[in-house]
Amino acid sequence: GLLRSVAPSGFLQGNMASRKVKYVLIPADADAPIQELDFEEVPSDAIGGFASHLNSYYARSGAKVDKEVLRDQMAAHAAKGGNTMADVSADMFDRLAMSQTVDIVPLLPAHPSRGWTGVNMYVDDKGIPKNLPLNARASDLSGACGLPTQVRGDAFISRLCDDQEDKFERQDFTVSELSADSAWAKEARLTNEERTARGPSQVPSSWLGNTQQQPARDEEELMSEATHHRAKGTTAFKAGQYDVAETEYRQAAAALDGITNPSRRTQADEQRLPVHLNLASACLHLDKPFDAISACDIALAIDDKSVKAWYRRGLACMKISQYAAAKRNLHRAVELEPRNREVRGEYERCVREQKARAEAAAGGSAFGSDE
């Protein structure tokens, strides 16, 4: 029978401005009932909130990562891009092994013909390294949607509306809709079979046990991959895992760089701008000012009126004591957004520090060193 419940106490974070949205849990244990749960969505954290919510669930399971299996999996993924594990430091590998993120696969991709509404499946992204049990019911659902694969561990299903621009919200998805004969599942199967005919499926490599070389993805699939990595980067960033966020944002940027068709380029640039802005922010937190400057340069090439790009470029210049350049960048940000107190505050701090440095230098040349 249907077990309706909410998540365990402490799992949800209430908010006066929040609203409840229904989603479904499909346990890997075939004897455990499928559950219809409520998630309290906070509008200000609509994109990252749900992923963080699920990350907490998977983290509490206590399943341990087999690092050798993870290393083999990462090596196979790196080889597809012409890279090796030599590009991943031991420290970064350990952080990735300890990080907790979810893999997101669009069972029914959001599309304008459906009002940008879609249905996603979420699973632990380390299902194989953690040796999680096969989830027969979730695997059957994925197959019914035209994405045959073996799902590992507990899986969640959620409906969302995402136009990849300024509209994003969760919508109710109920247990009664899990039937393979439901309208959305039938549409998903047709959509995914058509996409698979043009290229590989949307199942992420972390779900798969094989290491076979995959053919190049078409541009629609690259866009989907970029969205996937961007969401994971945002979740990691909010959790303070800036190195993981940097890796995810770089993967998103790499996917977007593969889109060259002029008809899709504008849409790609709309994604590329926030990806590089977010990458710059992650690099600033990691004390990588030169990488942050490079990311801002790309962002400004897309939109030379991006306040965030000028602002973060200015902060990066300050980190390497290039105060004249920092002042120019921050002044431009102030010009574009004069009422932004944070931007104006950093500009004024830059002016003060530049003046202090100049006075210190002048004092040193006049009186010599005390040493």
C-alpha positions in Angstrom: 0.0 0.0 0.0 0.9 3.6 -0.3 2.8 5.1 2.7 2.5 8.8 2.8 5.0 10.5 5.1 7.2 13.5 5.5 11.0 13.2 6.0 12.4 12.4 9.5 12.4 15.2 12.1 15.2 17.7 11.4 15.4 16.7 7.7 13.3 19.6 6.5 14.0 23.2 7.3 10.9 25.3 7.6 10.7 28.9 6.5 7.8 31.4 6.6 8.2 32.0 2.9 8.5 28.3 2.0 5.9 26.1 0.3 5.4 22.4 0.4 6.1 20.4 -2.8 5.5 16.7 -3.2 8.2 14.3 -4.4 8.7 10.5 -4.3 11.3 8.2 -2.7 11.8 4.8 -4.3 13.9 2.7 -1.8 16.4 0.2 -3.1 15.0 -2.3 -0.7 12.2 -3.9 -2.7 10.3 -4.7 0.4 10.2 -1.1 1.6 7.2 0.9 0.5 7.5 3.8 -2.0 7.0 7.0 -0.2 5.4 10.3 -1.1 7.2 13.1 0.8 6.9 16.8 1.2 9.8 19.2 0.6 9.6 22.7 1.9 10.9 24.8 -0.9 12.4 28.2 -0.1 12.1 30.5 -3.1 15.5 32.1 -2.5 17.2 28.7 -2.6 14.9 26.9 -5.2 17.8 25.4 -7.3 20.3 24.3 -4.6 17.9 23.6 -1.7 16.5 20.3 -2.9 19.9 18.9 -3.9 21.3 19.9 -0.4 18.2 18.3 1.1 19.0 15.0 -0.6 22.7 15.2 0.1 21.9 15.2 3.8 19.8 12.1 3.3 22.6 10.2 1.5 25.3 11.4 3.9 23.3 10.0 6.9 23.3 6.6 5.4 26.9 6.2 6.4 27.9 4.1 3.3 31.7 4.2 2.8 33.4 4.9 -0.5 35.8 2.3 -2.0 38.5 4.7 -3.2 40.0 2.2 -5.6 36.7 1.8 -7.4 36.2 5.6 -7.4 39.7 6.1 -8.8 39.1 3.6 -11.6 35.8 5.3 -12.4 37.4 8.8 -12.4 40.3 7.5 -14.6 37.8 6.2 -17.2 35.9 9.4 -17.2 39.1 11.5 -17.5 40.3 9.3 -20.4 37.2 10.2 -22.4 38.3 13.9 -22.3 41.9 13.1 -23.1 43.0 13.6 -19.5 44.6 11.4 -16.9 44.4 11.1 -13.1 47.7 13.0 -13.0 45.5 16.1 -13.4 43.9 15.3 -10.0 46.0 16.0 -6.9 45.9 13.5 -4.0 44.2 16.2 -1.8 41.6 16.9 -4.4 40.9 13.2 -4.9 40.4 12.8 -1.1 38.1 15.7 -1.0 36.0 14.3 -3.9 35.9 10.9 -2.2 34.6 12.6 1.0 32.1 15.0 -0.8 28.5 14.1 -1.0 26.5 15.1 -4.1 23.6 13.8 -6.1 23.4 12.8 -9.8 20.5 14.3 -11.6 19.1 12.7 -14.7 16.2 14.3 -16.6 13.7 11.4 -17.2 11.5 13.9 -19.0 13.7 16.8 -20.1 12.3 20.3 -19.6 11.2 21.7 -23.0 9.3 24.8 -24.1 6.6 22.6 -25.7 5.7 21.5 -22.2 6.0 24.9 -20.6 9.6 24.0 -19.6 8.2 21.3 -17.2 10.3 18.1 -16.7 10.7 15.2 -14.3 14.1 14.3 -12.8 15.5 11.3 -11.0 18.1 11.8 -8.3 20.5 9.3 -6.9 23.8 9.2 -4.8 26.5 10.0 -7.3 28.8 7.5 -5.7 26.4 4.5 -5.9 29.1 2.3 -7.5 32.1 3.2 -5.2 29.8 2.8 -2.2 28.6 -0.6 -3.5 25.0 0.4 -3.0 22.3 -2.2 -3.8 20.6 -2.3 -7.2 17.2 -0.5 -7.2 15.0 -2.7 -9.4 12.0 -0.4 -9.2 13.9 2.8 -10.1 15.8 0.9 -12.8 12.5 -0.3 -14.3 11.1 3.3 -14.3 14.2 4.7 -15.9 14.0 2.0 -18.6 10.3 2.7 -19.1 11.3 6.3 -19.8 13.8 5.3 -22.5 16.9 5.4 -20.3 17.8 1.8 -19.6 20.3 1.5 -16.8 20.9 0.0 -13.4 20.1 2.5 -10.6 21.9 1.9 -7.3 20.7 3.0 -3.9 17.6 4.9 -3.0 16.2 7.1 -5.8 14.0 10.3 -5.7 11.7 11.6 -8.3 10.7 15.3 -8.6 8.9 17.5 -11.1 10.3 21.0 -11.9 9.8 23.9 -14.2 13.1 25.3 -15.5 13.4 27.6 -18.5 17.2 27.8 -17.8 16.9 31.6 -17.5 14.9 33.2 -14.7 12.1 30.8 -14.0 12.7 27.8 -11.7 10.3 26.0 -9.3 9.5 22.6 -8.0 6.1 21.1 -8.8 4.2 18.2 -7.2 5.0 14.7 -8.2 3.0 11.9 -6.6 3.2 8.2 -6.2 0.1 7.8 -8.4 2.2 9.1 -11.4 4.8 6.4 -11.2 3.1 4.1 -13.7 4.9 3.4 -16.9 1.5 4.1 -18.6 1.3 7.6 -17.3 1.3 10.4 -19.9 4.6 11.9 -18.7 6.4 8.5 -18.8 5.1 7.8 -22.4 6.3 11.2 -23.5 9.6 10.7 -21.8 10.2 7.4 -23.6 9.5 9.0 -27.0 11.7 12.0 -26.2 14.6 9.9 -24.9 14.5 7.4 -27.7 14.7 10.2 -30.2 17.7 11.7 -28.4 19.4 8.4 -28.1 19.1 7.9 -31.8 21.1 11.1 -32.2 23.7 10.2 -29.6 24.3 8.6 -26.2 21.7 8.6 -23.4 21.5 11.1 -20.6 22.6 8.6 -17.9 25.7 10.0 -16.2 28.9 8.0 -16.2 28.8 7.6 -12.4 25.7 5.4 -12.8 27.5 3.0 -15.1 29.8 0.1 -14.3 31.3 -0.1 -17.8 34.2 2.1 -19.1 33.5 1.9 -22.8 34.3 5.0 -24.8 31.1 7.0 -25.5 30.5 8.8 -28.8 30.5 12.6 -28.8 27.3 14.2 -27.5 25.1 16.5 -29.6 24.6 20.0 -28.6 21.3 19.5 -26.8 23.0 16.9 -24.7 26.0 19.1 -24.0 23.6 21.8 -22.7 22.0 19.2 -20.4 25.4 18.1 -19.2 26.4 21.7 -18.5 23.2 22.3 -16.5 23.9 19.1 -14.5 27.4 20.1 -13.6 26.4 23.7 -12.8 23.8 22.5 -10.3 26.3 20.2 -8.6 28.8 23.0 -8.5 26.3 25.3 -6.8 25.4 22.7 -4.2 29.1 22.1 -3.5 29.8 25.9 -3.3 27.0 26.4 -0.8 28.4 23.5 1.3 31.8 25.3 1.3 33.4 22.6 -0.9 35.0 25.1 -3.2 37.5 22.8 -4.8 34.6 20.4 -5.8 32.6 23.4 -7.0 35.5 24.5 -9.1 35.8 21.1 -10.8 32.0 21.0 -11.5 32.0 24.5 -12.9 35.0 23.7 -15.2 33.1 20.6 -16.5 30.1 22.8 -17.1 32.2 25.3 -19.0 33.8 22.5 -21.1 30.4 21.2 -22.1 29.3 24.7 -23.1 32.5 25.2 -25.1 31.5 22.3 -27.3 28.4 24.1 -28.5 29.3 25.9 -31.8 26.1 26.0 -33.7 25.1 29.7 -34.1 21.4 28.8 -33.4 22.4 27.5 -29.9 25.3 29.8 -29.2 23.1 32.5 -27.6 21.5 30.0 -25.3 25.0 28.6 -24.5 26.3 32.0 -23.7 23.4 32.6 -21.3 24.6 29.6 -19.4 28.3 30.3 -19.9 28.1 33.7 -18.2 26.9 32.5 -14.8 29.2 29.4 -15.0 32.3 31.5 -15.3 31.1 34.0 -12.7 30.6 31.1 -10.3 34.0 29.7 -11.3 35.6 33.0 -10.5 33.9 33.1 -7.1 35.1 29.5 -6.3 38.7 30.4 -7.3 38.6 33.5 -5.1 37.7 31.3 -2.1 40.5 28.9 -3.1 43.0 31.8 -3.2 43.5 31.3 -7.0 43.4 35.0 -8.1 44.9 34.4 -11.6 42.3 31.7 -12.4 39.6 34.0 -11.1 40.8 36.8 -13.4 40.7 34.4 -16.4 37.2 33.3 -15.6 36.1 37.0 -15.3 37.8 37.8 -18.6 35.6 35.1 -20.3 32.5 36.5 -18.6 33.3 40.0 -19.7 33.8 38.8 -23.3 30.2 37.6 -23.1 28.8 40.6 -21.3 31.0 43.6 -20.7 28.4 45.1 -18.4 28.5 42.3 -15.9 28.8 43.9 -12.5 29.8 40.6 -10.9 32.6 40.1 -13.4 34.1 43.5 -12.9 33.7 43.2 -9.1 35.3 39.8 -8.8 38.1 40.7 -11.2 38.8 43.7 -9.0 38.9 41.5 -5.9 41.3 39.1 -7.6 43.6 42.0 -8.6 43.6 43.1 -5.0 44.7 39.6 -3.9 47.9 40.0 -6.0 48.4 43.6 -4.9 47.6 45.1 -8.3 45.7 48.0 -6.7 45.6 50.2 -9.8 44.0 47.5 -11.9 41.7 46.5 -8.9 40.6 50.2 -8.6 39.8 50.4 -12.3 37.7 47.2 -12.2 35.9 48.0 -9.0 35.2 51.6 -10.2 33.6 50.1 -13.3 31.4 47.9 -11.2 30.4 51.0 -9.1 29.5 52.9 -12.3 27.3 50.0 -13.5 25.6 49.6 -10.1 26.1 52.7 -8.0 23.7 51.7 -5.3 25.3 48.3 -4.5 26.8 48.8 -1.1 29.0 45.7 -1.2 30.6 46.8 -4.5 31.1 50.4 -3.3 32.5 49.2 0.0 35.2 47.1 -1.7 36.0 50.0 -4.0 36.6 52.3 -1.0 38.6 49.6 0.7 40.8 49.3 -2.4 41.3 53.1 -2.5 42.4 53.0 1.2 44.7 50.1 0.8 46.3 51.6 -2.4 46.9 54.9 -0.5 48.3 53.0 2.5 50.7 51.1 0.3 51.8 54.3 -1.5 52.4 56.0 1.8 54.3 53.1 3.2 56.5 52.9 0.1 57.2 56.7 0.3 58.1 56.4 4.0 60.4 53.5 3.3 62.3 55.3 0.6 62.6 58.5 2.7 63.8 56.9 6.0 65.2 53.5 5.0 64.5 50.2 6.5 64.4 49.5 10.2 65.9 46.1 9.7 
